[in-house]
Amino acid sequence: MKRNKFFILWVLAMLVKVSPVFSQNKLAISTNMVEWVDGATLNMDASYSFGAHWSMVAGVDYNPYKSDDKRREFSMGARYWPWYVYSGWWFSARAQYQEFSQLSQQLSEGDRYGASLSIGYSRMIGKHFNLDVGWGLWTGYEHYKVYGCQTCARIREQGENYFLMPDKIILSISYVF
């Protein structure tokens, strides 16, 4: 019985692999090296192509280490590739959510959500590896609280406002399956 299940799964996997519907679809994972250098931010993007020019992308960033800029970020969106998926120029639109805690003179904490637009270039450096460079803008809405000091719970200011800021500077290594 167990052997039959394994055989059926193997046959299905082979059919998916050779089927023209699935053969053009590729999965890729990447990590942004700039984020690793700037405070050891753990980050990963996963993307899945669903045509010759489009891919869906989802990402997560997490930085619990940097004492003056802790954050957790989630994003999901699409990339358009004018030439071919995972090769050449790309344009991206994403929906993003971020929890942040920034310490300068005072402690600021809050949530941001919005959309980003990015442009970049992907260069194939091997059979499965790509080097991506890019940059973008992020706009949206934020809820925040500003505390008098890092350890006290006295709220000095709180509010909501719109923002427009640079998004990530991208210098990432991708592995395309």
Secondary structure as a PSIPRED ss2 file (coil, helix, strand):
# PSIPRED VFORMAT (PSIPRED V4.0)

   1 M C   1.000  0.000  0.000
   2 K H   0.000  1.000  0.000
   3 R H   0.000  1.000  0.000
   4 N H   0.000  1.000  0.000
   5 K H   0.000  1.000  0.000
   6 F H   0.000  1.000  0.000
   7 F H   0.000  1.000  0.000
   8 I H   0.000  1.000  0.000
   9 L H   0.000  1.000  0.000
  10 W H   0.000  1.000  0.000
  11 V H   0.000  1.000  0.000
  12 L H   0.000  1.000  0.000
  13 A H   0.000  1.000  0.000
  14 M H   0.000  1.000  0.000
  15 L H   0.000  1.000  0.000
  16 V H   0.000  1.000  0.000
  17 K H   0.000  1.000  0.000
  18 V H   0.000  1.000  0.000
  19 S C   1.000  0.000  0.000
  20 P H   0.000  1.000  0.000
  21 V H   0.000  1.000  0.000
  22 F H   0.000  1.000  0.000
  23 S H   0.000  1.000  0.000
  24 Q C   1.000  0.000  0.000
  25 N C   1.000  0.000  0.000
  26 K C   1.000  0.000  0.000
  27 L E   0.000  0.000  1.000
  28 A E   0.000  0.000  1.000
  29 I E   0.000  0.000  1.000
  30 S E   0.000  0.000  1.000
  31 T E   0.000  0.000  1.000
  32 N E   0.000  0.000  1.000
  33 M H   0.000  1.000  0.000
  34 V H   0.000  1.000  0.000
  35 E H   0.000  1.000  0.000
  36 W H   0.000  1.000  0.000
  37 V H   0.000  1.000  0.000
  38 D C   1.000  0.000  0.000
  39 G C   1.000  0.000  0.000
  40 A C   1.000  0.000  0.000
  41 T C   1.000  0.000  0.000
  42 L E   0.000  0.000  1.000
  43 N E   0.000  0.000  1.000
  44 M E   0.000  0.000  1.000
  45 D E   0.000  0.000  1.000
  46 A E   0.000  0.000  1.000
  47 S E   0.000  0.000  1.000
  48 Y E   0.000  0.000  1.000
  49 S E   0.000  0.000  1.000
  50 F C   1.000  0.000  0.000
  51 G C   1.000  0.000  0.000
  52 A C   1.000  0.000  0.000
  53 H C   1.000  0.000  0.000
  54 W E   0.000  0.000  1.000
  55 S E   0.000  0.000  1.000
  56 M E   0.000  0.000  1.000
  57 V E   0.000  0.000  1.000
  58 A E   0.000  0.000  1.000
  59 G E   0.000  0.000  1.000
  60 V E   0.000  0.000  1.000
  61 D E   0.000  0.000  1.000
  62 Y E   0.000  0.000  1.000
  63 N E   0.000  0.000  1.000
  64 P C   1.000  0.000  0.000
  65 Y C   1.000  0.000  0.000
  66 K C   1.000  0.000  0.000
  67 S C   1.000  0.000  0.000
  68 D C   1.000  0.000  0.000
  69 D E   0.000  0.000  1.000
  70 K E   0.000  0.000  1.000
  71 R E   0.000  0.000  1.000
  72 R E   0.000  0.000  1.000
  73 E E   0.000  0.000  1.000
  74 F E   0.000  0.000  1.000
  75 S E   0.000  0.000  1.000
  76 M E   0.000  0.000  1.000
  77 G E   0.000  0.000  1.000
  78 A E   0.000  0.000  1.000
  79 R E   0.000  0.000  1.000
  80 Y E   0.000  0.000  1.000
  81 W C   1.000  0.000  0.000
  82 P C   1.000  0.000  0.000
  83 W C   1.000  0.000  0.000
  84 Y E   0.000  0.000  1.000
  85 V C   1.000  0.000  0.000
  86 Y C   1.000  0.000  0.000
  87 S E   0.000  0.000  1.000
  88 G E   0.000  0.000  1.000
  89 W E   0.000  0.000  1.000
  90 W E   0.000  0.000  1.000
  91 F E   0.000  0.000  1.000
  92 S E   0.000  0.000  1.000
  93 A E   0.000  0.000  1.000
  94 R E   0.000  0.000  1.000
  95 A E   0.000  0.000  1.000
  96 Q E   0.000  0.000  1.000
  97 Y E   0.000  0.000  1.000
  98 Q E   0.000  0.000  1.000
  99 E E   0.000  0.000  1.000
 100 F E   0.000  0.000  1.000
 101 S E   0.000  0.000  1.000
 102 Q E   0.000  0.000  1.000
 103 L E   0.000  0.000  1.000
 104 S C   1.000  0.000  0.000
 105 Q C   1.000  0.000  0.000
 106 Q C   1.000  0.000  0.000
 107 L E   0.000  0.000  1.000
 108 S E   0.000  0.000  1.000
 109 E E   0.000  0.000  1.000
 110 G E   0.000  0.000  1.000
 111 D E   0.000  0.000  1.000
 112 R E   0.000  0.000  1.000
 113 Y E   0.000  0.000  1.000
 114 G E   0.000  0.000  1.000
 115 A E   0.000  0.000  1.000
 116 S E   0.000  0.000  1.000
 117 L E   0.000  0.000  1.000
 118 S E   0.000  0.000  1.000
 119 I E   0.000  0.000  1.000
 120 G E   0.000  0.000  1.000
 121 Y E   0.000  0.000  1.000
 122 S E   0.000  0.000  1.000
 123 R E   0.000  0.000  1.000
 124 M E   0.000  0.000  1.000
 125 I C   1.000  0.000  0.000
 126 G C   1.000  0.000  0.000
 127 K C   1.000  0.000  0.000
 128 H C   1.000  0.000  0.000
 129 F E   0.000  0.000  1.000
 130 N E   0.000  0.000  1.000
 131 L E   0.000  0.000  1.000
 132 D E   0.000  0.000  1.000
 133 V E   0.000  0.000  1.000
 134 G E   0.000  0.000  1.000
 135 W E   0.000  0.000  1.000
 136 G E   0.000  0.000  1.000
 137 L E   0.000  0.000  1.000
 138 W E   0.000  0.000  1.000
 139 T E   0.000  0.000  1.000
 140 G E   0.000  0.000  1.000
 141 Y E   0.000  0.000  1.000
 142 E E   0.000  0.000  1.000
 143 H E   0.000  0.000  1.000
 144 Y E   0.000  0.000  1.000
 145 K E   0.000  0.000  1.000
 146 V E   0.000  0.000  1.000
 147 Y E   0.000  0.000  1.000
 148 G C   1.000  0.000  0.000
 149 C C   1.000  0.000  0.000
 150 Q C   1.000  0.000  0.000
 151 T C   1.000  0.000  0.000
 152 C C   1.000  0.000  0.000
 153 A C   1.000  0.000  0.000
 154 R C   1.000  0.000  0.000
 155 I E   0.000  0.000  1.000
 156 R E   0.000  0.000  1.000
 157 E E   0.000  0.000  1.000
 158 Q E   0.000  0.000  1.000
 159 G E   0.000  0.000  1.000
 160 E E   0.000  0.000  1.000
 161 N E   0.000  0.000  1.000
 162 Y E   0.000  0.000  1.000
 163 F E   0.000  0.000  1.000
 164 L E   0.000  0.000  1.000
 165 M E   0.000  0.000  1.000
 166 P E   0.000  0.000  1.000
 167 D E   0.000  0.000  1.000
 168 K E   0.000  0.000  1.000
 169 I E   0.000  0.000  1.000
 170 I E   0.000  0.000  1.000
 171 L E   0.000  0.000  1.000
 172 S E   0.000  0.000  1.000
 173 I E   0.000  0.000  1.000
 174 S E   0.000  0.000  1.000
 175 Y E   0.000  0.000  1.000
 176 V E   0.000  0.000  1.000
 177 F C   1.000  0.000  0.000
